[in-house]
């Protein structure tokens, strides 16, 4: 074990950390928006789209994310070429962001949908009978009740997403893992244990920080009682 | 650009590695269940020093991705094994260690954390009165565990265990990184063999999809039957 070597290469890893964080943030936000869209389609039972969404969720949940990465990376240019858009060179970073958005859209929709369904039918009816507009009903009545139920699940989804970003090096993105490969090959295959231990610790810290953030959000949501806000409106 | 005959050919040659992937997954499942059970017991009994160590290890395993753990195990496990074996006075070449063993060890350890959560939850579902009844009948600790707690907890935990089986099958796709061939690894090999990556990956996706659909169907049916039992 060579602790000084670990400290020596730490700055290099910290310099590529923003790429990983960017991918995490973009795919969390876009994935969440996609999941809301999917949930809306499945709850409203939009004809034709509803079975497609069912297929989409079952597919993304039953194939490994690594396979999906490769499918998007190699397959998307071919599909786009069929539609008349020609991409000569697929950027691996773009491919991995697209994959993670698609994967998370499905995963988070399975968190958000039960949370939405957990809100009692009576709440909808009460809001309707008080003359709330659909948007106001969603914003004032439904979302404050859905959020506390969905938050722990969404937190888990974000932790899994952080773990899944460690796979994107497989299609050639130079993130933490990609850099590790570069360093190992330039070191003639020495010090692998130290390098991967360092990466493990970096991921550990990132996961713990995001876990704390989610816990903080959960506590805040608990302090904000939804009955209070509905009373105020009524 | 997309050849259907290659897809079909790939599909059948990927099917050939399904049994060995399933076998690997079953071994990992059983080992991780066993270790998870031990972890859950230690946490339940709150054994002083072990409890603290396990809490830290659990947080570490939960916070690090499987790939990183796999690489870490791939590079460090041979030397750990060499050290342990040398204590017993046997010579061992660290480069002889089969990567399959690394995969089994690493995944069993990393999944044991998740299994321990499942097991803890199912242990909670066994009523206190059942244990007290067993104790009042003069059952010892292991006798209570084996005859009273495990049969009841197992029924509660089975759907989750089946689910984690699917997670393990999917996680095994990482094994190709350390040259263990599973469904995904086979697809990668086939793709490189005849330069048709897309067909190979689509075929692998179908294999995974069918496999998971069958298991999900099985789980749902089983769960329904269990619920009826109550």
Interface residues (C-beta under 8 A of the other chain):
Chain A: X58 X59 X61 X62 X63 X64 X65 X66 X67 X68 X70 X71 X74 X75 X78 X81 X159 X162 X163 X164 X165 X166 X167 X170 X177 X180 X192 X193 X196 X197 X199 X200 X203 X204 X205 X206 X207 X208
Chain B: X1 X2 X59 X60 X62 X63 X64 X65 X66 X67 X68 X69 X71 X72 X75 X76 X166 X170 X171 X173 X174 X177 X184 X187 X188 X197 X198 X201 X202 X204 X205 X208 X209 X211 X212 X213 X216
